[in-house]
């Protein structure tokens, strides 16, 4: 939220909300019930400042980052970046794939077909988002969309490969770990 205000602000709360509504990511909520209470909390913390404006007879409340909000955003951006930012992202599809053995062969085929169709549709949505940003000269958001598209394309390629291998041997059993775990132990 602070990053959105830093890049699109000063703007109204609805302007912030619209940014989230237009995102093709299912992880961002543009609902009024998510955006407006968060903005109120950020104002209460002193991260967001407001300015009343009058455009003729209409009044609006413009929001922008307060110095404390800019400092918090900068601290969040500075290295070192945590492992959760750099590491393999959470992937609920990949997690479910690991348990396909609990489904019948017909259910597995349906799972894989549904995943491929929905992922292809989402990839088209991301590509349209990139084109929209490129058309209006917004290079940063076009590159963000391109990154999302490339991640989705890689997931799609993996899904196709996994489905092909599954159809070749029909097996969906785990055989256990081969060798010691490469996971780092946390203290």
C-alpha positions as CSV (number, residue, x, y, z in Angstrom):
1,X,0.0,0.0,0.0
2,X,2.8,2.4,0.8
3,X,4.5,1.6,-2.5
4,X,1.3,2.2,-4.4
5,X,1.0,5.6,-2.7
6,X,4.6,6.4,-3.5
7,X,4.2,5.7,-7.2
8,X,0.6,6.9,-7.9
9,X,0.0,9.4,-5.1
10,X,-1.1,11.9,-4.2
11,X,-4.5,10.3,-5.0
12,X,-7.8,9.5,-3.5
13,X,-8.4,6.3,-1.6
14,X,-10.4,5.2,-4.6
15,X,-7.4,5.8,-6.8
16,X,-5.4,3.4,-4.6
17,X,-8.2,0.9,-4.7
18,X,-8.4,1.1,-8.5
19,X,-4.7,0.1,-8.7
20,X,-5.5,-3.1,-6.8
21,X,-8.7,-3.7,-8.7
22,X,-6.9,-3.5,-12.0
23,X,-4.1,-5.9,-11.0
24,X,-4.4,-9.4,-12.6
25,X,-2.9,-10.9,-9.4
26,X,-5.4,-12.9,-7.4
27,X,-3.4,-12.1,-4.2
28,X,-4.3,-8.5,-4.1
29,X,-7.7,-7.5,-2.9
30,X,-9.2,-4.3,-4.3
31,X,-12.3,-4.7,-2.1
32,X,-13.4,-1.6,-0.2
33,X,-13.4,-3.7,3.0
34,X,-9.7,-4.4,2.5
35,X,-8.4,-1.0,1.2
36,X,-10.2,1.6,3.2
37,X,-9.6,0.2,6.7
38,X,-5.9,-0.3,5.8
39,X,-5.6,3.3,4.7
40,X,-7.2,4.4,8.0
41,X,-4.7,2.3,10.0
42,X,-1.7,3.7,7.9
43,X,-3.0,7.3,8.6
44,X,-3.3,6.5,12.3
45,X,0.3,5.3,12.3
46,X,1.4,8.5,10.7
47,X,2.6,6.7,7.4
48,X,0.0,8.4,5.2
49,X,-1.0,12.1,5.2
50,X,-4.1,13.6,3.7
51,X,-4.9,16.9,2.0
52,X,-8.4,18.1,1.4
53,X,-9.0,19.5,-2.1
54,X,-11.9,21.2,-3.7
55,X,-12.5,20.8,-7.4
56,X,-15.4,23.2,-8.0
57,X,-18.1,22.0,-5.7
58,X,-16.6,18.6,-5.2
59,X,-14.3,18.0,-2.4
60,X,-11.8,15.1,-2.3
61,X,-9.3,13.8,0.1
62,X,-5.8,13.3,-1.5
63,X,-3.5,10.8,0.2
64,X,0.2,10.7,0.0
65,X,3.1,9.2,1.9
66,X,4.1,11.0,5.1
67,X,7.8,11.1,5.9
68,X,7.4,8.1,8.3
69,X,5.7,6.2,5.5
70,X,8.5,7.0,3.0
71,X,11.0,5.8,5.6
72,X,9.1,2.6,6.3
73,X,8.9,1.9,2.5
74,X,12.6,2.6,2.1
75,X,13.5,0.3,5.0
76,X,11.3,-2.5,3.4
77,X,13.1,-2.1,0.1
78,X,16.7,-2.0,1.2
79,X,19.0,-5.0,1.1
80,X,19.6,-7.5,2.4
81,X,16.4,-9.0,1.0
82,X,15.0,-11.9,3.1
83,X,14.9,-15.5,1.8
84,X,11.1,-15.3,1.6
85,X,11.6,-12.6,-1.1
86,X,14.4,-14.3,-3.0
87,X,13.6,-18.0,-2.6
88,X,11.2,-20.2,-4.4
89,X,7.8,-18.6,-4.1
90,X,4.9,-20.4,-2.5
91,X,3.0,-22.2,-5.2
92,X,-0.3,-23.8,-4.2
93,X,-0.5,-25.6,-7.6
94,X,2.8,-27.2,-7.1
95,X,1.9,-28.1,-3.5
96,X,-1.3,-29.8,-4.7
97,X,0.5,-31.6,-7.5
98,X,2.6,-33.4,-4.9
99,X,-0.5,-35.1,-3.6
100,X,-2.1,-36.2,-6.9
101,X,-1.8,-39.9,-5.9
102,X,-4.9,-39.4,-3.7
103,X,-7.0,-38.9,-6.9
104,X,-8.2,-41.5,-9.3
105,X,-6.6,-41.4,-12.8
106,X,-9.8,-39.7,-14.2
107,X,-9.7,-37.1,-11.4
108,X,-5.9,-36.5,-12.0
109,X,-6.6,-35.9,-15.7
110,X,-9.4,-33.5,-14.8
111,X,-7.1,-31.7,-12.3
112,X,-4.3,-31.3,-14.9
113,X,-6.7,-30.2,-17.7
114,X,-8.4,-27.6,-15.4
115,X,-5.1,-26.3,-14.2
116,X,-3.7,-25.9,-17.7
117,X,-6.9,-24.2,-19.0
118,X,-7.1,-21.8,-16.1
119,X,-3.4,-21.0,-16.2
120,X,-3.6,-20.3,-19.9
121,X,-6.5,-17.9,-19.4
122,X,-4.6,-16.2,-16.6
123,X,-1.6,-15.9,-18.7
124,X,-3.7,-14.1,-21.4
125,X,-4.9,-11.7,-18.8
126,X,-1.4,-10.9,-17.7
127,X,-0.3,-10.4,-21.3
128,X,-3.2,-8.0,-21.9
129,X,-2.2,-6.1,-18.7
130,X,1.4,-5.8,-20.0
131,X,0.1,-4.5,-23.4
132,X,-2.1,-2.0,-21.7
133,X,0.8,-0.6,-19.6
134,X,3.1,-0.6,-22.6
135,X,0.5,1.3,-24.7
136,X,0.3,4.1,-22.2
137,X,4.1,4.3,-21.8
138,X,4.1,2.9,-18.2
139,X,7.4,1.0,-18.5
140,X,7.6,-0.1,-14.8
141,X,4.2,-1.7,-14.7
142,X,4.8,-3.2,-18.1
143,X,8.0,-4.9,-16.8
144,X,6.1,-6.0,-13.7
145,X,3.5,-7.6,-15.9
146,X,6.2,-9.2,-18.1
147,X,7.8,-10.7,-15.0
148,X,4.5,-12.1,-13.9
149,X,3.9,-13.4,-17.4
150,X,7.3,-15.1,-17.5
151,X,6.7,-16.8,-14.2
152,X,3.3,-18.0,-15.4
153,X,4.8,-19.2,-18.7
154,X,7.4,-21.2,-16.7
155,X,4.7,-22.7,-14.5
156,X,2.7,-23.6,-17.6
157,X,5.7,-25.3,-19.2
158,X,6.3,-27.2,-16.0
159,X,2.6,-28.2,-15.8
160,X,2.7,-29.5,-19.4
161,X,5.9,-31.5,-18.8
162,X,4.4,-33.0,-15.6
163,X,1.2,-33.9,-17.3
164,X,3.1,-35.5,-20.2
165,X,5.3,-37.6,-17.8
166,X,2.3,-38.6,-15.8
167,X,0.5,-39.8,-18.9
168,X,3.5,-41.8,-20.0
169,X,3.9,-43.8,-16.8
170,X,0.6,-43.3,-15.0
171,X,2.3,-43.3,-11.6
172,X,1.8,-40.7,-8.9
173,X,3.4,-42.2,-6.0
174,X,6.2,-40.7,-4.0
175,X,9.2,-42.9,-3.5
176,X,10.7,-41.0,-0.6
177,X,13.7,-38.8,-0.5
178,X,16.9,-39.7,-2.3
179,X,19.7,-38.8,-0.1
180,X,20.0,-36.2,2.6
181,X,17.8,-33.2,2.6
182,X,19.4,-30.1,1.1
183,X,17.3,-27.8,3.4
184,X,19.1,-25.6,5.7
185,X,18.3,-26.0,9.3
186,X,17.2,-22.9,11.1
187,X,18.3,-22.3,14.7
